């Protein structure tokens, strides 16, 4: 299997990527929910960067 990259639906699409710099390693299990992730990073975020990418169809 190889990486294909973003494949937008039938029109241009915006993908938003946020990277979090944390002061700890997270202990998350397969199948975790986003709200679990946000609870675990609470108080551990040192910095963030967000980039929006427009993929043209």
C-alpha distance matrix in Angstrom:
0.0 3.8 7.0 9.1 12.2 15.1 15.8 19.5 21.4 24.1 25.7 25.5 24.1 24.8 22.3 24.2 22.8 25.2 25.0 27.6 29.3 30.6 33.3 31.7 28.5 27.5 27.4 25.2 23.7 20.6 21.6 24.1 25.6 26.1 29.9 29.3 27.5 30.4 32.9 31.5 31.4 34.9 37.2 34.5 33.3 34.6 33.1 30.6 29.3 28.0 26.4 26.2 23.9 24.8 22.1 23.9 23.0
3.8 0.0 3.8 6.3 9.3 12.7 13.9 17.6 20.0 22.6 23.8 23.2 21.9 22.4 20.0 21.9 20.5 23.1 23.0 25.8 27.5 29.2 32.0 30.8 27.9 27.2 27.6 25.5 24.6 21.8 22.7 24.7 25.8 25.8 29.6 29.3 27.1 29.7 32.5 31.1 30.5 34.0 36.1 33.4 31.8 32.8 31.0 28.5 26.8 25.5 23.6 23.4 21.0 21.9 19.3 21.2 20.6
7.0 3.8 0.0 3.8 5.8 9.3 11.1 14.7 17.5 20.2 21.1 20.0 18.6 18.8 16.3 18.2 16.9 19.7 19.8 22.8 24.8 26.7 29.8 28.9 26.2 25.5 26.2 24.1 23.6 20.9 21.5 23.1 23.8 23.4 27.2 27.2 24.8 27.0 30.1 28.8 28.0 31.4 33.5 30.8 29.0 30.0 28.0 25.2 23.3 21.9 19.9 19.6 17.3 18.3 15.9 18.1 18.0
9.1 6.3 3.8 0.0 3.8 6.9 7.9 11.6 14.3 16.8 17.7 16.9 15.9 16.8 14.9 17.4 16.9 20.1 20.9 24.2 26.6 28.7 32.0 31.3 28.9 27.9 28.7 26.4 25.8 23.0 23.1 24.6 24.8 24.2 27.9 28.5 26.2 28.1 31.4 30.5 29.6 32.7 35.1 32.6 30.5 31.6 29.2 26.2 23.9 21.9 19.6 18.6 15.8 16.1 13.2 15.0 14.4
12.2 9.3 5.8 3.8 0.0 3.8 6.4 9.6 12.9 15.6 15.8 14.4 12.9 13.3 11.3 13.8 13.4 16.8 17.9 21.4 23.9 26.3 29.7 29.4 27.3 26.3 27.5 25.3 25.2 22.7 22.5 23.5 23.3 22.1 25.8 26.6 24.1 25.7 29.1 28.5 27.2 30.2 32.4 30.1 27.8 28.7 26.1 22.9 20.5 18.3 15.9 14.8 12.0 12.6 10.1 12.5 12.7
15.1 12.7 9.3 6.9 3.8 0.0 3.8 6.1 9.6 12.5 12.5 11.0 9.3 9.9 8.3 11.4 12.0 15.6 17.5 21.0 23.9 26.3 30.0 29.8 27.9 26.6 27.9 25.4 25.5 22.9 22.2 22.9 22.1 20.7 24.2 25.5 23.2 24.4 28.0 27.8 26.6 29.2 31.6 29.7 27.2 28.4 25.6 22.1 19.7 16.9 14.4 12.6 9.8 9.9 7.4 10.0 10.2
15.8 13.9 11.1 7.9 6.4 3.8 0.0 3.8 6.6 9.3 10.1 9.8 8.8 10.9 10.3 13.8 15.1 18.7 20.9 24.3 27.4 29.7 33.3 33.0 31.0 29.4 30.5 27.7 27.4 24.6 23.4 24.5 23.5 22.4 25.8 27.4 25.5 26.7 30.2 30.3 29.3 31.8 34.4 32.7 30.3 31.7 28.9 25.4 22.9 20.0 17.4 15.0 12.2 11.1 8.0 9.3 8.2
19.5 17.6 14.7 11.6 9.6 6.1 3.8 0.0 3.8 6.6 6.7 6.6 5.6 8.4 9.0 12.7 14.9 18.6 21.3 24.6 27.9 30.3 34.0 33.9 32.2 30.5 31.7 28.8 28.7 26.0 24.4 25.1 23.6 22.1 25.3 27.4 25.6 26.3 29.9 30.5 29.4 31.5 34.3 32.9 30.3 31.8 28.9 25.2 22.7 19.3 16.8 13.8 11.3 9.4 6.7 7.7 6.5
21.4 20.0 17.5 14.3 12.9 9.6 6.6 3.8 0.0 3.8 5.6 7.4 7.2 10.5 11.6 15.2 17.7 21.2 24.1 27.3 30.7 32.9 36.6 36.4 34.6 32.6 33.5 30.4 30.0 27.2 25.2 26.0 24.2 23.1 26.1 28.4 27.1 27.8 31.2 32.1 31.3 33.2 36.2 35.1 32.6 34.4 31.6 27.9 25.6 22.1 19.8 16.6 14.4 12.2 9.9 9.8 7.7
24.1 22.6 20.2 16.8 15.6 12.5 9.3 6.6 3.8 0.0 3.8 7.2 8.7 12.5 14.4 18.0 20.8 24.3 27.3 30.5 34.0 36.3 40.0 39.9 38.3 36.3 37.3 34.2 33.8 30.9 28.9 29.7 27.8 26.7 29.5 31.9 30.7 31.2 34.6 35.6 34.8 36.5 39.4 38.5 35.9 37.5 34.6 30.8 28.3 24.7 22.2 18.7 16.4 13.5 11.1 9.7 6.8
25.7 23.8 21.1 17.7 15.8 12.5 10.1 6.7 5.6 3.8 0.0 3.8 6.3 10.0 12.7 16.2 19.3 22.7 25.9 29.2 32.6 35.1 38.9 39.2 37.8 36.1 37.4 34.5 34.5 32.0 30.0 30.4 28.3 26.6 29.4 32.0 30.4 30.5 34.1 35.2 34.0 35.5 38.3 37.3 34.5 35.9 32.7 28.9 26.2 22.6 19.8 16.2 13.9 10.7 8.9 7.1 5.4
25.5 23.2 20.0 16.9 14.4 11.0 9.8 6.6 7.4 7.2 3.8 0.0 3.8 7.0 10.0 13.4 16.5 19.9 23.1 26.5 29.8 32.5 36.2 36.8 35.7 34.2 35.8 33.2 33.6 31.3 29.6 29.6 27.6 25.5 28.2 30.8 28.9 28.8 32.5 33.4 31.8 33.4 35.9 34.8 31.8 32.9 29.6 25.9 23.0 19.3 16.4 12.8 10.4 6.9 5.7 4.5 5.1
24.1 21.9 18.6 15.9 12.9 9.3 8.8 5.6 7.2 8.7 6.3 3.8 0.0 3.8 6.5 10.0 13.1 16.5 19.8 23.0 26.4 29.0 32.8 33.2 32.1 30.5 32.2 29.6 30.1 27.9 26.2 26.1 24.0 21.8 24.5 27.0 25.1 25.0 28.7 29.7 28.1 29.7 32.3 31.2 28.3 29.6 26.4 22.6 20.0 16.3 13.7 10.1 8.3 5.7 5.4 6.7 7.8
24.8 22.4 18.8 16.8 13.3 9.9 10.9 8.4 10.5 12.5 10.0 7.0 3.8 0.0 3.8 6.5 9.9 13.1 16.5 19.7 23.1 25.7 29.5 30.2 29.4 28.0 30.0 27.6 28.5 26.8 25.2 24.6 22.4 19.8 22.4 24.9 22.7 22.3 26.1 27.0 25.1 26.6 28.9 27.9 24.8 26.0 22.8 19.0 16.3 12.6 10.1 6.5 5.5 4.5 6.3 8.8 11.0
22.3 20.0 16.3 14.9 11.3 8.3 10.3 9.0 11.6 14.4 12.7 10.0 6.5 3.8 0.0 3.8 6.6 10.1 13.2 16.5 19.9 22.5 26.3 26.8 25.8 24.4 26.4 24.1 25.1 23.4 22.0 21.4 19.5 17.0 19.8 22.0 19.5 19.5 23.3 23.8 22.0 23.8 26.2 24.9 22.0 23.3 20.2 16.5 14.0 10.5 8.3 5.7 5.2 6.4 7.6 11.0 12.9
24.2 21.9 18.2 17.4 13.8 11.4 13.8 12.7 15.2 18.0 16.2 13.4 10.0 6.5 3.8 0.0 3.8 6.7 10.1 13.2 16.7 19.2 23.0 23.8 23.2 21.9 24.2 22.2 23.7 22.6 21.4 20.2 18.2 15.2 17.7 19.8 17.1 16.6 20.5 21.0 18.9 20.5 22.7 21.5 18.4 19.7 16.6 12.8 10.5 7.0 5.8 4.3 6.3 8.8 10.9 14.3 16.6
22.8 20.5 16.9 16.9 13.4 12.0 15.1 14.9 17.7 20.8 19.3 16.5 13.1 9.9 6.6 3.8 0.0 3.8 6.7 10.0 13.4 16.0 19.8 20.5 19.8 18.8 21.3 19.7 21.4 20.5 19.9 18.6 17.2 14.2 16.9 18.4 15.2 15.1 18.9 18.8 16.5 18.6 20.6 18.8 15.8 17.0 14.0 10.4 8.3 5.6 5.4 6.3 8.0 11.3 13.0 16.7 18.9
25.2 23.1 19.7 20.1 16.8 15.6 18.7 18.6 21.2 24.3 22.7 19.9 16.5 13.1 10.1 6.7 3.8 0.0 3.8 6.6 10.0 12.6 16.4 17.4 17.1 16.3 19.2 18.0 20.3 20.1 19.7 17.8 16.4 13.1 15.3 16.5 13.1 12.5 16.2 16.0 13.3 15.2 16.9 15.2 12.1 13.3 10.4 6.8 5.7 4.3 6.5 8.7 11.3 14.7 16.7 20.3 22.7
25.0 23.0 19.8 20.9 17.9 17.5 20.9 21.3 24.1 27.3 25.9 23.1 19.8 16.5 13.2 10.1 6.7 3.8 0.0 3.8 6.7 9.6 13.3 14.3 14.2 14.0 17.2 16.7 19.3 19.5 19.8 17.8 17.2 14.2 16.2 16.6 12.9 12.7 16.0 14.9 12.0 14.4 15.6 13.2 10.2 10.9 8.4 5.6 5.5 6.5 8.8 11.7 13.9 17.5 19.2 23.0 25.3
27.6 25.8 22.8 24.2 21.4 21.0 24.3 24.6 27.3 30.5 29.2 26.5 23.0 19.7 16.5 13.2 10.0 6.6 3.8 0.0 3.8 6.1 9.8 11.1 11.6 11.6 15.1 15.2 18.3 19.2 19.7 17.1 16.7 13.7 15.1 15.0 11.3 10.8 13.5 12.1 8.8 11.2 11.9 9.4 6.5 7.6 6.1 4.6 6.9 8.9 12.0 15.0 17.4 21.0 22.9 26.6 28.9
29.3 27.5 24.8 26.6 23.9 23.9 27.4 27.9 30.7 34.0 32.6 29.8 26.4 23.1 19.9 16.7 13.4 10.0 6.7 3.8 0.0 3.8 6.9 9.0 10.2 11.4 15.2 16.1 19.5 20.9 21.9 19.4 19.4 16.8 17.8 17.1 13.5 13.1 15.1 13.1 9.7 11.9 11.6 8.3 5.9 5.4 5.1 6.1 8.7 11.7 14.6 17.9 20.3 24.0 25.9 29.6 32.0
30.6 29.2 26.7 28.7 26.3 26.3 29.7 30.3 32.9 36.3 35.1 32.5 29.0 25.7 22.5 19.2 16.0 12.6 9.6 6.1 3.8 0.0 3.8 5.4 7.3 8.7 12.5 14.0 17.6 19.7 20.8 18.0 18.4 16.1 16.6 15.4 12.1 11.8 12.9 10.4 7.3 9.7 9.0 5.3 4.7 5.5 7.4 9.0 12.1 14.8 17.9 21.0 23.4 27.1 28.8 32.6 34.8
33.3 32.0 29.8 32.0 29.7 30.0 33.3 34.0 36.6 40.0 38.9 36.2 32.8 29.5 26.3 23.0 19.8 16.4 13.3 9.8 6.9 3.8 0.0 3.8 7.2 9.5 13.0 15.4 19.1 21.6 23.1 20.2 20.9 19.0 19.1 17.3 14.5 14.3 14.5 11.6 9.2 10.8 9.0 5.4 6.7 6.5 9.6 12.1 15.3 18.3 21.4 24.7 27.1 30.8 32.5 36.3 38.5
31.7 30.8 28.9 31.3 29.4 29.8 33.0 33.9 36.4 39.9 39.2 36.8 33.2 30.2 26.8 23.8 20.5 17.4 14.3 11.1 9.0 5.4 3.8 0.0 3.8 6.4 9.5 12.3 15.9 18.6 20.4 17.7 19.0 17.7 17.9 15.5 13.0 13.6 13.4 9.9 8.6 11.0 10.0 6.7 8.8 9.9 12.6 14.4 17.5 20.0 23.0 26.0 28.1 31.7 33.1 36.9 38.8
28.5 27.9 26.2 28.9 27.3 27.9 31.0 32.2 34.6 38.3 37.8 35.7 32.1 29.4 25.8 23.2 19.8 17.1 14.2 11.6 10.2 7.3 7.2 3.8 0.0 3.8 6.6 9.4 12.7 15.4 17.6 15.3 17.2 16.4 17.1 14.4 11.9 13.6 13.6 9.9 9.4 12.6 12.7 9.4 11.2 12.6 14.6 15.6 18.3 20.3 22.9 25.7 27.5 30.9 31.9 35.7 37.4
27.5 27.2 25.5 27.9 26.3 26.6 29.4 30.5 32.6 36.3 36.1 34.2 30.5 28.0 24.4 21.9 18.8 16.3 14.0 11.6 11.4 8.7 9.5 6.4 3.8 0.0 3.8 5.9 9.6 12.3 14.2 11.7 13.5 13.1 13.8 10.8 8.6 10.8 10.8 7.1 7.7 11.1 12.2 9.7 11.4 13.9 15.6 15.9 18.5 20.0 22.6 24.9 26.7 30.0 30.9 34.6 36.0
27.4 27.6 26.2 28.7 27.5 27.9 30.5 31.7 33.5 37.3 37.4 35.8 32.2 30.0 26.4 24.2 21.3 19.2 17.2 15.1 15.2 12.5 13.0 9.5 6.6 3.8 0.0 3.8 6.8 10.2 12.4 10.3 13.0 13.6 14.1 10.6 9.6 12.4 11.8 8.4 10.3 13.4 14.9 12.9 15.0 17.6 19.3 19.4 21.9 23.1 25.5 27.5 29.1 32.2 32.8 36.4 37.5
25.2 25.5 24.1 26.4 25.3 25.4 27.7 28.8 30.4 34.2 34.5 33.2 29.6 27.6 24.1 22.2 19.7 18.0 16.7 15.2 16.1 14.0 15.4 12.3 9.4 5.9 3.8 0.0 3.8 6.8 8.6 6.6 9.6 10.7 11.8 8.4 7.7 11.2 11.1 8.6 10.8 13.9 16.2 14.6 16.0 19.0 20.1 19.5 21.6 22.2 24.3 25.9 27.3 30.1 30.5 34.0 34.9
23.7 24.6 23.6 25.8 25.2 25.5 27.4 28.7 30.0 33.8 34.5 33.6 30.1 28.5 25.1 23.7 21.4 20.3 19.3 18.3 19.5 17.6 19.1 15.9 12.7 9.6 6.8 3.8 0.0 3.8 6.2 5.9 9.6 11.9 13.2 10.1 10.2 13.9 13.9 11.9 14.4 17.3 19.8 18.3 19.6 22.6 23.5 22.7 24.4 24.6 26.4 27.6 28.6 31.1 31.1 34.5 34.9
20.6 21.8 20.9 23.0 22.7 22.9 24.6 26.0 27.2 30.9 32.0 31.3 27.9 26.8 23.4 22.6 20.5 20.1 19.5 19.2 20.9 19.7 21.6 18.6 15.4 12.3 10.2 6.8 3.8 0.0 3.8 5.6 9.2 11.8 13.9 11.6 11.6 15.3 16.0 14.5 16.6 19.6 22.4 20.8 21.6 24.6 24.9 23.6 24.8 24.4 25.8 26.6 27.2 29.4 29.0 32.2 32.3
21.6 22.7 21.5 23.1 22.5 22.2 23.4 24.4 25.2 28.9 30.0 29.6 26.2 25.2 22.0 21.4 19.9 19.7 19.8 19.7 21.9 20.8 23.1 20.4 17.6 14.2 12.4 8.6 6.2 3.8 0.0 3.8 6.5 9.6 11.8 10.2 10.9 14.3 15.1 14.5 16.7 19.3 22.6 21.5 22.0 25.2 25.4 23.6 24.8 23.9 25.2 25.6 26.3 28.2 27.9 30.9 30.9
24.1 24.7 23.1 24.6 23.5 22.9 24.5 25.1 26.0 29.7 30.4 29.6 26.1 24.6 21.4 20.2 18.6 17.8 17.8 17.1 19.4 18.0 20.2 17.7 15.3 11.7 10.3 6.6 5.9 5.6 3.8 0.0 3.8 6.7 8.4 6.4 7.3 10.7 11.3 10.9 13.2 15.6 18.9 18.1 18.8 22.2 22.5 21.0 22.5 21.9 23.7 24.3 25.6 27.7 27.9 31.1 31.5
25.6 25.8 23.8 24.8 23.3 22.1 23.5 23.6 24.2 27.8 28.3 27.6 24.0 22.4 19.5 18.2 17.2 16.4 17.2 16.7 19.4 18.4 20.9 19.0 17.2 13.5 13.0 9.6 9.6 9.2 6.5 3.8 0.0 3.8 5.5 5.3 6.6 9.0 10.1 11.0 12.9 14.7 18.3 18.0 18.2 21.8 21.8 19.9 21.3 20.3 22.2 22.5 24.0 25.9 26.4 29.5 29.9
26.1 25.8 23.4 24.2 22.1 20.7 22.4 22.1 23.1 26.7 26.6 25.5 21.8 19.8 17.0 15.2 14.2 13.1 14.2 13.7 16.8 16.1 19.0 17.7 16.4 13.1 13.6 10.7 11.9 11.8 9.6 6.7 3.8 0.0 3.8 5.3 5.0 6.3 8.6 9.9 10.7 12.4 16.1 15.8 15.4 18.9 18.6 16.5 17.9 16.8 18.9 19.3 21.1 23.3 24.2 27.4 28.2
29.9 29.6 27.2 27.9 25.8 24.2 25.8 25.3 26.1 29.5 29.4 28.2 24.5 22.4 19.8 17.7 16.9 15.3 16.2 15.1 17.8 16.6 19.1 17.9 17.1 13.8 14.1 11.8 13.2 13.9 11.8 8.4 5.5 3.8 0.0 3.8 5.4 5.1 6.2 8.7 10.1 10.7 14.5 15.1 15.2 18.9 19.0 17.5 19.4 18.6 21.1 21.6 23.9 26.0 27.2 30.4 31.3
29.3 29.3 27.2 28.5 26.6 25.5 27.4 27.4 28.4 31.9 32.0 30.8 27.0 24.9 22.0 19.8 18.4 16.5 16.6 15.0 17.1 15.4 17.3 15.5 14.4 10.8 10.6 8.4 10.1 11.6 10.2 6.4 5.3 5.3 3.8 0.0 3.8 5.5 5.1 6.2 8.8 10.1 13.6 13.8 14.7 18.5 19.2 18.1 20.4 20.2 22.7 23.7 25.8 28.2 29.2 32.6 33.5
27.5 27.1 24.8 26.2 24.1 23.2 25.5 25.6 27.1 30.7 30.4 28.9 25.1 22.7 19.5 17.1 15.2 13.1 12.9 11.3 13.5 12.1 14.5 13.0 11.9 8.6 9.6 7.7 10.2 11.6 10.9 7.3 6.6 5.0 5.4 3.8 0.0 3.8 5.5 5.2 6.3 8.7 12.1 11.5 11.8 15.4 15.8 14.7 16.9 16.9 19.5 20.9 23.0 25.7 26.8 30.3 31.5
30.4 29.7 27.0 28.1 25.7 24.4 26.7 26.3 27.8 31.2 30.5 28.8 25.0 22.3 19.5 16.6 15.1 12.5 12.7 10.8 13.1 11.8 14.3 13.6 13.6 10.8 12.4 11.2 13.9 15.3 14.3 10.7 9.0 6.3 5.1 5.5 3.8 0.0 3.8 5.4 5.3 6.2 9.9 10.2 10.1 13.8 14.2 13.1 15.6 15.7 18.7 20.1 22.7 25.4 27.0 30.5 31.9
32.9 32.5 30.1 31.4 29.1 28.0 30.2 29.9 31.2 34.6 34.1 32.5 28.7 26.1 23.3 20.5 18.9 16.2 16.0 13.5 15.1 12.9 14.5 13.4 13.6 10.8 11.8 11.1 13.9 16.0 15.1 11.3 10.1 8.6 6.2 5.1 5.5 3.8 0.0 3.8 5.6 5.3 8.9 10.0 11.2 15.0 16.2 15.9 18.8 19.2 22.4 23.8 26.5 29.2 30.8 34.2 35.6
31.5 31.1 28.8 30.5 28.5 27.8 30.3 30.5 32.1 35.6 35.2 33.4 29.7 27.0 23.8 21.0 18.8 16.0 14.9 12.1 13.1 10.4 11.6 9.9 9.9 7.1 8.4 8.6 11.9 14.5 14.5 10.9 11.0 9.9 8.7 6.2 5.2 5.4 3.8 0.0 3.8 5.5 8.3 8.1 9.9 13.5 15.2 15.3 18.3 19.3 22.4 24.3 26.7 29.7 31.1 34.7 36.2
31.4 30.5 28.0 29.6 27.2 26.6 29.3 29.4 31.3 34.8 34.0 31.8 28.1 25.1 22.0 18.9 16.5 13.3 12.0 8.8 9.7 7.3 9.2 8.6 9.4 7.7 10.3 10.8 14.4 16.6 16.7 13.2 12.9 10.7 10.1 8.8 6.3 5.3 5.6 3.8 0.0 3.8 6.1 5.2 6.2 9.9 11.4 11.6 14.8 16.2 19.5 21.7 24.4 27.6 29.3 32.9 34.7
34.9 34.0 31.4 32.7 30.2 29.2 31.8 31.5 33.2 36.5 35.5 33.4 29.7 26.6 23.8 20.5 18.6 15.2 14.4 11.2 11.9 9.7 10.8 11.0 12.6 11.1 13.4 13.9 17.3 19.6 19.3 15.6 14.7 12.4 10.7 10.1 8.7 6.2 5.3 5.5 3.8 0.0 3.8 5.6 6.8 10.4 12.1 12.7 16.2 17.5 21.0 23.1 26.2 29.2 31.2 34.8 36.6
37.2 36.1 33.5 35.1 32.4 31.6 34.4 34.3 36.2 39.4 38.3 35.9 32.3 28.9 26.2 22.7 20.6 16.9 15.6 11.9 11.6 9.0 9.0 10.0 12.7 12.2 14.9 16.2 19.8 22.4 22.6 18.9 18.3 16.1 14.5 13.6 12.1 9.9 8.9 8.3 6.1 3.8 0.0 3.8 6.0 8.6 11.2 13.0 16.7 18.7 22.4 24.9 28.0 31.2 33.4 37.0 39.1
34.5 33.4 30.8 32.6 30.1 29.7 32.7 32.9 35.1 38.5 37.3 34.8 31.2 27.9 24.9 21.5 18.8 15.2 13.2 9.4 8.3 5.3 5.4 6.7 9.4 9.7 12.9 14.6 18.3 20.8 21.5 18.1 18.0 15.8 15.1 13.8 11.5 10.2 10.0 8.1 5.2 5.6 3.8 0.0 3.8 6.3 9.3 11.2 14.9 17.2 20.7 23.6 26.4 29.8 31.8 35.5 37.7
33.3 31.8 29.0 30.5 27.8 27.2 30.3 30.3 32.6 35.9 34.5 31.8 28.3 24.8 22.0 18.4 15.8 12.1 10.2 6.5 5.9 4.7 6.7 8.8 11.2 11.4 15.0 16.0 19.6 21.6 22.0 18.8 18.2 15.4 15.2 14.7 11.8 10.1 11.2 9.9 6.2 6.8 6.0 3.8 0.0 3.8 5.7 7.4 11.1 13.6 17.2 20.1 23.1 26.5 28.7 32.4 34.8
34.6 32.8 30.0 31.6 28.7 28.4 31.7 31.8 34.4 37.5 35.9 32.9 29.6 26.0 23.3 19.7 17.0 13.3 10.9 7.6 5.4 5.5 6.5 9.9 12.6 13.9 17.6 19.0 22.6 24.6 25.2 22.2 21.8 18.9 18.9 18.5 15.4 13.8 15.0 13.5 9.9 10.4 8.6 6.3 3.8 0.0 3.8 7.2 10.7 13.9 17.3 20.6 23.5 27.1 29.5 33.1 35.7
33.1 31.0 28.0 29.2 26.1 25.6 28.9 28.9 31.6 34.6 32.7 29.6 26.4 22.8 20.2 16.6 14.0 10.4 8.4 6.1 5.1 7.4 9.6 12.6 14.6 15.6 19.3 20.1 23.5 24.9 25.4 22.5 21.8 18.6 19.0 19.2 15.8 14.2 16.2 15.2 11.4 12.1 11.2 9.3 5.7 3.8 0.0 3.8 7.0 10.4 13.7 17.1 20.1 23.6 26.1 29.7 32.5
30.6 28.5 25.2 26.2 22.9 22.1 25.4 25.2 27.9 30.8 28.9 25.9 22.6 19.0 16.5 12.8 10.4 6.8 5.6 4.6 6.1 9.0 12.1 14.4 15.6 15.9 19.4 19.5 22.7 23.6 23.6 21.0 19.9 16.5 17.5 18.1 14.7 13.1 15.9 15.3 11.6 12.7 13.0 11.2 7.4 7.2 3.8 0.0 3.8 6.7 10.2 13.4 16.5 20.0 22.5 26.1 28.8
29.3 26.8 23.3 23.9 20.5 19.7 22.9 22.7 25.6 28.3 26.2 23.0 20.0 16.3 14.0 10.5 8.3 5.7 5.5 6.9 8.7 12.1 15.3 17.5 18.3 18.5 21.9 21.6 24.4 24.8 24.8 22.5 21.3 17.9 19.4 20.4 16.9 15.6 18.8 18.3 14.8 16.2 16.7 14.9 11.1 10.7 7.0 3.8 0.0 3.8 6.8 10.3 13.2 16.7 19.3 22.8 25.7
28.0 25.5 21.9 21.9 18.3 16.9 20.0 19.3 22.1 24.7 22.6 19.3 16.3 12.6 10.5 7.0 5.6 4.3 6.5 8.9 11.7 14.8 18.3 20.0 20.3 20.0 23.1 22.2 24.6 24.4 23.9 21.9 20.3 16.8 18.6 20.2 16.9 15.7 19.2 19.3 16.2 17.5 18.7 17.2 13.6 13.9 10.4 6.7 3.8 0.0 3.8 6.8 10.0 13.4 16.1 19.5 22.4
26.4 23.6 19.9 19.6 15.9 14.4 17.4 16.8 19.8 22.2 19.8 16.4 13.7 10.1 8.3 5.8 5.4 6.5 8.8 12.0 14.6 17.9 21.4 23.0 22.9 22.6 25.5 24.3 26.4 25.8 25.2 23.7 22.2 18.9 21.1 22.7 19.5 18.7 22.4 22.4 19.5 21.0 22.4 20.7 17.2 17.3 13.7 10.2 6.8 3.8 0.0 3.8 6.5 10.0 12.8 16.1 19.2
26.2 23.4 19.6 18.6 14.8 12.6 15.0 13.8 16.6 18.7 16.2 12.8 10.1 6.5 5.7 4.3 6.3 8.7 11.7 15.0 17.9 21.0 24.7 26.0 25.7 24.9 27.5 25.9 27.6 26.6 25.6 24.3 22.5 19.3 21.6 23.7 20.9 20.1 23.8 24.3 21.7 23.1 24.9 23.6 20.1 20.6 17.1 13.4 10.3 6.8 3.8 0.0 3.8 6.7 9.8 13.0 16.0
23.9 21.0 17.3 15.8 12.0 9.8 12.2 11.3 14.4 16.4 13.9 10.4 8.3 5.5 5.2 6.3 8.0 11.3 13.9 17.4 20.3 23.4 27.1 28.1 27.5 26.7 29.1 27.3 28.6 27.2 26.3 25.6 24.0 21.1 23.9 25.8 23.0 22.7 26.5 26.7 24.4 26.2 28.0 26.4 23.1 23.5 20.1 16.5 13.2 10.0 6.5 3.8 0.0 3.8 6.3 9.7 12.7
24.8 21.9 18.3 16.1 12.6 9.9 11.1 9.4 12.2 13.5 10.7 6.9 5.7 4.5 6.4 8.8 11.3 14.7 17.5 21.0 24.0 27.1 30.8 31.7 30.9 30.0 32.2 30.1 31.1 29.4 28.2 27.7 25.9 23.3 26.0 28.2 25.7 25.4 29.2 29.7 27.6 29.2 31.2 29.8 26.5 27.1 23.6 20.0 16.7 13.4 10.0 6.7 3.8 0.0 3.8 6.3 9.6
22.1 19.3 15.9 13.2 10.1 7.4 8.0 6.7 9.9 11.1 8.9 5.7 5.4 6.3 7.6 10.9 13.0 16.7 19.2 22.9 25.9 28.8 32.5 33.1 31.9 30.9 32.8 30.5 31.1 29.0 27.9 27.9 26.4 24.2 27.2 29.2 26.8 27.0 30.8 31.1 29.3 31.2 33.4 31.8 28.7 29.5 26.1 22.5 19.3 16.1 12.8 9.8 6.3 3.8 0.0 3.8 6.5
23.9 21.2 18.1 15.0 12.5 10.0 9.3 7.7 9.8 9.7 7.1 4.5 6.7 8.8 11.0 14.3 16.7 20.3 23.0 26.6 29.6 32.6 36.3 36.9 35.7 34.6 36.4 34.0 34.5 32.2 30.9 31.1 29.5 27.4 30.4 32.6 30.3 30.5 34.2 34.7 32.9 34.8 37.0 35.5 32.4 33.1 29.7 26.1 22.8 19.5 16.1 13.0 9.7 6.3 3.8 0.0 3.8
23.0 20.6 18.0 14.4 12.7 10.2 8.2 6.5 7.7 6.8 5.4 5.1 7.8 11.0 12.9 16.6 18.9 22.7 25.3 28.9 32.0 34.8 38.5 38.8 37.4 36.0 37.5 34.9 34.9 32.3 30.9 31.5 29.9 28.2 31.3 33.5 31.5 31.9 35.6 36.2 34.7 36.6 39.1 37.7 34.8 35.7 32.5 28.8 25.7 22.4 19.2 16.0 12.7 9.6 6.5 3.8 0.0
